């Protein structure tokens, strides 16, 4: 079912590109040299806190950018909106961008987003199991059912890689697609043996007595770049100065978020529904100032090894 939805998404995006959308420049955004209006597609998760901070702190305004942040459920809405020019920039996990690249979608990564902390047991994502489960490590996930939010994407590849590196059988893991909010209950009632969750659901699951037995992002590859900001090739060609200004503002925002965790936590209440009582206890992602290209290549290798792609992704094609 997931492959069918992805195929429809990619076909739609290619059609939009062929129809000449995708330069990302509306009359409104070109209305004045003093104030460029841009729209950025984001997801209501911890990972995008830096861009909200960047807007609040004036990092974009200093570069004459007026940013409108549009919330979407995920890349299925953001990728075609960027390619059609509805959004100037978008946020996505890197495996989704690699899959799009192998299918000919003209996208470019332009700024860093979220990354693993790189510390097992202290990351913003983890595999949780019931308190009394015999599962102790990634290797023990062999033959077990694991809930993930999207099949054939970054979650199953990093879980498989963690299992592989721990000496287990990655091909025997049985993945079940569930929304993140449903995962703590699914683990608690035994619907699945384990779940790969991100914050705040990792903390919620722990508060419901689940045990965190693996940090798949951290275990899959060092310093994993999980998600990034991207634009359409045509935008990069037609307005490189705008892209450069956006990139510079995002790099500054990332650095600010990384060095001001309390303010990063505070901004979460402005665009998410995370309860105020758990915000202080959440593990934040890392917010690097640059994309770890080696880790993106590692994701490409995982996608090829696990059969998510029919040809090797060209990682260099995703970068300027």
C-alpha positions as CSV (number, residue, x, y, z in Angstrom):
1,X,0.0,0.0,0.0
2,X,2.8,2.4,0.9
3,X,4.6,1.8,-2.4
4,X,1.3,2.6,-4.3
5,X,0.9,5.9,-2.4
6,X,4.6,6.7,-3.1
7,X,4.1,6.0,-6.8
8,X,1.1,8.3,-7.0
9,X,3.1,11.0,-5.2
10,X,6.0,10.7,-7.5
11,X,3.8,10.7,-10.6
12,X,2.0,13.8,-9.5
13,X,5.2,15.6,-8.7
14,X,6.7,14.8,-12.1
15,X,3.6,16.0,-13.8
16,X,3.7,19.3,-11.8
17,X,7.3,19.7,-12.8
18,X,6.6,19.0,-16.5
19,X,3.8,21.6,-16.4
20,X,6.3,24.3,-15.6
21,X,5.5,25.0,-12.0
22,X,8.5,24.6,-9.7
23,X,10.4,27.9,-10.1
24,X,9.0,28.7,-6.7
25,X,8.6,32.4,-7.5
26,X,5.2,34.0,-7.2
27,X,4.4,37.6,-8.0
28,X,4.0,38.2,-4.3
29,X,7.5,36.9,-3.4
30,X,9.0,39.2,-6.1
31,X,7.0,42.2,-5.0
32,X,9.9,44.0,-3.3
33,X,13.6,43.7,-3.1
34,X,13.4,44.8,0.5
35,X,11.2,42.0,1.7
36,X,11.1,38.6,0.0
37,X,8.1,36.5,1.0
38,X,8.8,32.8,1.1
39,X,6.7,29.7,2.2
40,X,8.3,26.7,3.8
41,X,6.6,23.4,4.3
42,X,7.3,21.8,7.7
43,X,6.0,19.1,9.9
44,X,4.8,19.7,13.5
45,X,7.7,17.8,15.2
46,X,10.7,18.7,17.4
47,X,13.0,18.6,14.4
48,X,11.8,21.9,12.9
49,X,12.2,23.9,16.2
50,X,15.2,25.8,14.8
51,X,13.3,27.4,11.9
52,X,10.6,28.6,14.3
53,X,13.4,30.1,16.5
54,X,15.0,31.6,13.5
55,X,11.9,33.4,12.5
56,X,11.3,34.5,16.1
57,X,14.9,35.8,16.5
58,X,14.9,37.6,13.3
59,X,17.6,35.6,11.5
60,X,15.5,35.5,8.3
61,X,14.3,39.1,8.6
62,X,18.0,40.2,8.8
63,X,18.4,38.7,5.3
64,X,15.2,40.4,4.1
65,X,13.1,37.2,4.1
66,X,9.6,37.1,5.4
67,X,8.8,33.4,6.2
68,X,5.4,31.7,6.2
69,X,5.6,28.3,7.7
70,X,3.0,25.8,6.4
71,X,2.3,22.7,8.4
72,X,1.9,19.4,6.6
73,X,1.7,15.8,7.7
74,X,4.8,14.8,5.9
75,X,6.8,14.6,2.6
76,X,3.8,13.2,0.7
77,X,2.4,16.8,0.8
78,X,5.6,18.8,0.9
79,X,7.6,17.3,-2.0
80,X,4.9,18.0,-4.7
81,X,4.2,21.5,-3.2
82,X,7.9,22.4,-3.5
83,X,8.2,21.1,-7.1
84,X,5.1,23.0,-8.1
85,X,6.3,26.2,-6.6
86,X,3.6,26.4,-3.9
87,X,6.4,26.1,-1.3
88,X,9.8,27.7,-1.9
89,X,11.4,25.2,0.5
90,X,10.4,22.1,2.4
91,X,11.5,19.8,5.2
92,X,11.9,16.0,4.8
93,X,13.8,13.0,6.1
94,X,16.7,12.2,3.9
95,X,15.6,8.7,2.8
96,X,12.5,10.2,1.3
97,X,14.7,12.6,-0.7
98,X,16.9,9.7,-1.8
99,X,13.9,7.8,-3.0
100,X,12.7,10.9,-4.9
101,X,16.1,11.3,-6.5
102,X,16.2,7.8,-7.9
103,X,12.8,8.5,-9.6
104,X,14.1,11.6,-11.3
105,X,12.5,14.3,-9.1
106,X,14.7,17.5,-9.4
107,X,15.3,18.3,-5.7
108,X,18.3,19.8,-3.9
109,X,19.2,19.8,-0.2
110,X,20.0,23.3,0.8
111,X,20.2,23.4,4.6
112,X,20.7,21.1,7.6
113,X,17.8,19.9,9.7
114,X,17.7,17.3,12.5
115,X,20.3,14.7,13.3
116,X,20.8,11.9,15.8
117,X,22.6,12.8,19.0
118,X,24.8,9.8,18.2
119,X,24.5,8.6,21.8
120,X,22.7,5.2,22.3
121,X,20.2,5.5,25.1
122,X,20.2,9.3,24.8
123,X,18.7,10.0,21.4
124,X,15.4,11.5,20.3
125,X,14.3,8.2,18.8
126,X,14.4,4.7,20.1
127,X,12.9,1.2,20.0
128,X,10.7,0.5,23.0
129,X,9.3,-2.8,24.3
130,X,6.9,-3.7,27.2
131,X,8.5,-3.7,30.6
132,X,8.4,-7.5,30.9
133,X,9.6,-8.2,27.4
134,X,12.5,-10.6,26.9
135,X,13.9,-8.4,24.2
136,X,17.1,-6.8,25.4
137,X,18.8,-5.4,22.3
138,X,18.6,-4.8,18.6
139,X,19.7,-8.4,17.9
140,X,16.6,-9.7,19.8
141,X,14.3,-8.0,17.3
142,X,15.0,-10.8,14.8
143,X,11.6,-12.4,14.0
144,X,9.7,-9.8,16.1
145,X,7.0,-7.3,15.0
146,X,8.1,-3.7,15.1
147,X,5.8,-0.7,14.6
148,X,7.1,2.1,12.4
149,X,5.3,5.2,11.1
150,X,6.0,4.6,7.4
151,X,6.9,1.4,5.6
152,X,9.8,1.3,3.2
153,X,11.4,4.5,4.4
154,X,14.0,5.7,7.0
155,X,12.5,3.9,10.0
156,X,12.7,0.3,8.7
157,X,16.1,0.8,7.2
158,X,17.7,2.1,10.4
159,X,16.1,-0.6,12.5
160,X,17.3,-3.3,10.1
161,X,20.8,-1.8,10.1
162,X,20.8,-1.7,13.9
163,X,19.7,-5.4,14.0
164,X,22.4,-6.3,11.4
165,X,25.2,-4.6,13.3
166,X,24.1,-6.3,16.5
167,X,24.4,-9.7,14.8
168,X,20.7,-10.4,14.3
169,X,18.7,-11.2,11.2
170,X,17.4,-7.9,9.7
171,X,15.3,-9.7,7.1
172,X,13.2,-11.5,9.7
173,X,11.9,-8.3,11.4
174,X,8.2,-7.9,10.7
175,X,7.3,-4.2,10.3
176,X,3.8,-2.9,11.1
177,X,2.8,0.6,9.9
178,X,1.2,2.7,12.7
179,X,1.0,6.4,13.5
180,X,3.4,7.5,16.2
181,X,0.6,8.5,18.6
182,X,-0.7,5.0,18.5
183,X,2.6,3.2,19.2
184,X,2.8,3.5,23.1
185,X,-0.6,1.8,23.4
186,X,0.2,-0.8,20.8
187,X,3.4,-1.8,22.8
188,X,1.6,-1.8,26.1
189,X,-1.3,-4.0,24.9
190,X,0.9,-6.4,23.0
191,X,-0.3,-5.5,19.5
192,X,3.4,-5.4,18.5
193,X,6.5,-6.7,20.1
194,X,8.3,-3.3,19.8
195,X,8.0,0.1,18.3
196,X,10.4,2.6,16.8
197,X,9.3,6.0,18.2
198,X,10.5,9.5,18.1
199,X,9.9,12.2,20.7
200,X,7.6,13.1,22.4
201,X,6.2,9.5,22.0
202,X,9.5,8.0,23.3
203,X,9.1,9.9,26.6
204,X,5.3,9.0,26.6
205,X,6.1,5.3,26.2
206,X,8.7,5.4,28.9
207,X,6.3,7.1,31.2
208,X,3.9,4.2,30.5
209,X,6.6,1.7,31.7
210,X,8.0,0.8,28.3
211,X,11.7,0.0,28.1
212,X,14.0,1.7,25.6
213,X,16.2,-1.2,24.2
214,X,17.8,0.4,21.1
215,X,18.6,3.7,19.6
216,X,18.3,2.8,15.9
217,X,19.4,6.2,14.5
218,X,22.6,6.2,16.6
219,X,23.3,2.5,16.1
220,X,22.8,2.5,12.3
221,X,25.6,4.9,11.4
222,X,27.6,7.6,13.2
223,X,26.2,11.1,13.5
224,X,23.2,10.4,11.3
225,X,21.7,13.3,9.4
226,X,18.0,12.4,9.7
227,X,16.3,15.3,7.9
228,X,17.1,18.4,5.9
229,X,15.6,21.4,4.1
230,X,15.3,21.2,0.3
231,X,14.1,23.1,-2.7
232,X,13.5,22.4,-6.4
233,X,16.4,22.5,-8.9
234,X,14.6,25.3,-10.8
235,X,14.5,27.5,-7.7
236,X,18.2,27.1,-7.2
237,X,18.8,28.0,-10.9
238,X,16.4,30.9,-11.0
239,X,17.1,32.6,-7.7
240,X,20.4,31.4,-6.1
241,X,20.6,34.5,-3.9
242,X,17.3,33.7,-2.3
243,X,18.5,30.1,-1.7
244,X,21.7,31.4,-0.3
245,X,19.9,33.7,2.1
246,X,17.6,30.9,3.3
247,X,20.6,28.6,3.8
248,X,22.5,31.2,5.8
249,X,19.5,31.9,8.0
250,X,18.9,28.2,8.7
251,X,22.5,27.6,9.6
252,X,22.4,30.4,12.1
253,X,19.0,29.1,13.4
254,X,20.5,25.6,13.8
255,X,23.4,26.9,15.8
256,X,21.2,29.0,18.0
257,X,18.8,26.1,18.7
258,X,21.8,23.8,19.6
259,X,23.2,26.3,22.0
260,X,19.9,27.4,23.6
261,X,18.0,24.2,24.4
262,X,15.7,25.9,26.9
263,X,14.5,28.3,24.2
264,X,14.2,25.4,21.8
265,X,11.9,23.6,24.2
266,X,9.8,26.7,24.8
267,X,9.2,27.2,21.1
268,X,7.7,23.7,20.8
269,X,4.4,24.8,22.5
270,X,3.8,27.3,19.7
271,X,3.4,24.8,16.9
272,X,2.9,21.3,18.4
273,X,0.4,19.8,20.8
274,X,3.0,18.4,23.1
275,X,2.0,18.6,26.7
276,X,3.8,21.3,28.7
277,X,4.4,18.8,31.5
278,X,6.7,16.6,29.4
279,X,8.5,19.2,27.3
280,X,11.2,19.7,29.9
281,X,12.0,15.9,29.9
282,X,12.2,15.4,26.1
283,X,15.4,14.5,24.4
284,X,16.0,17.0,21.6
285,X,17.6,16.1,18.3
286,X,21.0,17.4,17.4
287,X,20.8,20.5,15.3
288,X,24.1,20.6,13.2
289,X,25.3,23.5,11.2
290,X,26.0,21.3,8.2
291,X,24.7,18.1,6.7
292,X,26.8,14.9,7.3
293,X,27.0,13.7,3.7
294,X,28.7,10.5,4.7
295,X,25.6,9.6,6.7
296,X,23.3,10.4,3.8
297,X,25.4,8.0,1.7
298,X,25.0,5.4,4.5
299,X,21.2,5.9,4.2
300,X,21.5,5.4,0.4
301,X,23.4,2.2,1.0
302,X,20.7,1.0,3.4
303,X,18.0,1.8,0.9
304,X,19.7,-0.2,-1.8
305,X,20.6,-3.1,0.4
306,X,17.0,-3.4,1.8
307,X,15.4,-3.1,-1.7
308,X,13.7,0.3,-1.3
309,X,15.2,1.4,-4.6
310,X,15.7,-0.2,-8.0
311,X,19.0,1.6,-8.7
312,X,21.7,3.1,-6.4
313,X,20.8,6.7,-5.3
314,X,23.2,9.4,-6.5
315,X,23.8,11.2,-3.2
316,X,25.9,13.9,-5.0
317,X,22.9,14.8,-7.1
318,X,21.0,15.9,-4.1
319,X,23.6,18.5,-3.2
320,X,24.4,21.8,-4.8
